[in-house]
Amino acid sequence: MTNTNVTVSDALKNGGFDIKLSAIIMGFANFANKQLIKGSLFLLSQIVFLIAFFTQIIPAVHGLITLGTQTQGMVTKEIDGIKLQVAVDGDNSMLMLIFGLAALIFCLVFAYIYWCNLKSAATLYQLKNEGSHIPSFKEDVLTLTNGRFHMTLMAVPLIGVLLFTILPLVYMICLAFTNYDHNHLPPKSLFDWVGLANFGNIFSGRMAGTFFPVLSWTLIWAVFATVTNFFFGIILALLINTKGLQLKKMWRTIFVITIAVPQFISLLIMRNLLNDEGPVNALLQKIGIISHSLPFLSDPIWAKFSIIFVNMWIGIPFTMLIATGIIMNLPSEQIEAAEIDGASKFQVFKSITFPQILLIMTPNLIQQFIGNINNFNVIFLLTGGGPTNSHYYQAGSTDLLVTWLYKLTVTAADYNLASVIGILIFVVSAVFSLLAYTRTASYKEGTAK
């Protein structure tokens, strides 16, 4: 008896008539070896696929290629010698794209079932050669509740991911290669494939004057928002954990209150406080510090600084809590030994405290940076992307790529451009995450073990 697994190609090459015929009639090898239920399931799946292929899949794939040929409108028809204007529904490019993608996914699922049929035939060929017992359908089912129970548990989530994650994601990516915009809205109008034209428009066309400034501000914002929260959070944690400081719990609680308040409430309150006619300007004018209102949110430069400072108010307590937990669990022996050797507090922080904090928090820093690139709430609730900029298309002076994407879809209905922006956001986030994380000390320590 041999334990070498027989490959599908070997089984089809050297197997008997029943094994070879399984490549044409699914489940034939199972029928020949008295696995009637399993063979029936394979054969039924083939019949269902063939019916669906000729009745649904071919039209759906054709629709995916053309995205429709008949537009909605009025056509002239002659009825009993009288010419009449008759309304025609027309094709819906959006539905044709979705159904076409669903048809391709259905084909991939069937291809997997077909491969399982061939694997089953190869297994039967091996069992017959070895003279081993051929399991019944009941025994196969029992393996799905015992040795292969993990596959049973993963089946339903996998179907859900396929339908509700993969399909919408592929659909969104496909939109980047169409002209689906406010001039081509189905079902009234059709949209068509345009290749890489949208990417060219973003990088070198009329959208470049908006994309590159918005991209630059997005990266600047992400860097400053991440760095300021990180360093000031650590400084605050060090101050609160200073030896001899009284009422540490009270101070820690005061700063954590900003976390307890929902973020959107804090941002809306700050928006009202920093308004040109808001309480902050009114107070500064009343005590004579300023003679006219400061444009906290109405001037592009002021607005960007205001956003960063407000984000510090919201984000520093999170870093403070994490840094506090790290500081409280640092080995006291190292710090005491350094102090005995005459090291100053700054030297202890530089050589012991900060490296330990950085080692643990580096993955969190990367996550914060990516989160800030996609930080929709702070920008949208505080400035709404404003102030307006006449040089930009559907974007304000403080818009990030993600808020610009929102405006392109909700306000302008330019879904093709929004899809391109979404793809570029993913590329920037993924590339930075991979490059940054693989260069961290925590990653290198993990791979070295």
C-alpha positions, 0 to 999 in steps of 0.5 A: 500500500502506498501513501502517495497521493494520485494527481488528477492528471495521473488519474485521467491518464491511467484510470479506467473508463469511469474515471476518464468519463468523469471529465465529461459527465460529472459524478460518473466515477461516483456512480460507477463506485456506488456513491450514488448520492455524491454522484447525483449532486455532481451531476445535478450541479452540471445540469443546473450550470448548463441550463443557466449557461445557455439561458442566463450566463451567455446573455449576462456576459454579453451584457457585461461586454456591451453594457447595453445597446438600447437607450431609454426613450421614444421610438416611432412605430407604425400601428395600423398605418398610423405612426406613433411615438412609443416609449422604450425602457432600454437597457440598464448598464448598471444592472448588466454590469452587476449581473455580468460579474455575478455570472462570472463568479457563478462560473468560478464557483462551478469550476471549483465544483468541477475540480472537486468532481475530478479530485473525487474521481482521482481519490476513487482511482487511488482507493481502488488501486490500494484496495482500500475501503470506498467511503459512503455518502454518510461517511463523507458527511461525517468527515465534514463534522469531524476532521474537516469541520473547519471547512463546514464552518467556513462555507457560509461565511465564504459565500457571504464574503463572495456575495457581499464583499468580493462582488461589490468590490469588483463592481466598484473597480470595474466602474473606474474603467467606464464613463459612468458619470452625471452624463451617463446615468442609467436607466435613462442613459447607457455608460460604456467601457473607456479603458484607462481614460479615467486614470489619465484624466486624474493624473494628467487631465482636467482632474489633475489640478484637483487630485494632486493638491488634495493628495498632498494635503491628505498626506500632510494631514495624515503625517501631522495628525499622527505625529502630533497625537503620538508625541503629545500623547506620550508627553501627557502620559509621562507628566501624569505618571511623574513620581510625586504627582498628586491625584493621578487618577483624577487627571487621567479621568479629566483627559479621558472625558473627551473619549467618553463624548461621541466624536461627532458631538465634539466636532460639531461643538468645535465647529460652532465654537470656531465659527466666524461669529462663534463664542471664541471670536466673540470672547477674543473681541470682547477682551480686546485681543482682536479687532475682527473675527479670526477665520478659523474655518473660513480661510484655507490656511487657518482651517487646516491648522484648526483641523489639526489642533481639534484632532489633537484634542480628540486623539491625544487621550487615546495615545495617552492611555496606551502610553500610560499602560506601557509606561506602567509596565516597563521593567523598573530595574532598567530605569533604576539601574540607569538612574544609579549610573547617573542618567538624567530623566531625558536620557532615561526617556531617550534610551529606555522609555521611548524605545519601548513605547515605540516598539509596542506602538509602531503597528498602532502608529501605522494603523493611525496613519492609514486611519487618518488618510481615511478620516472622514469624520473630522473633515466632514463634520468640522469644515465640510471640506471647505472653504470652497476653492474655485480651482478644484472640481467638487472639492474644497481647500480642506477636503481629503481624498476620501471626502472628495470621493464622497462629494464625487458620488453624492453631489456630482454623481461621477461614479467613475472618478470616485472609483478611481480615487477609491482604488488610489486610496487603497494603493497608497494605504496598502503600499505604505502599510506593507513597506512600513510594517515590514521595516518595524522592529516588532515585525523583525522580532516576530519573524526572527522567532 
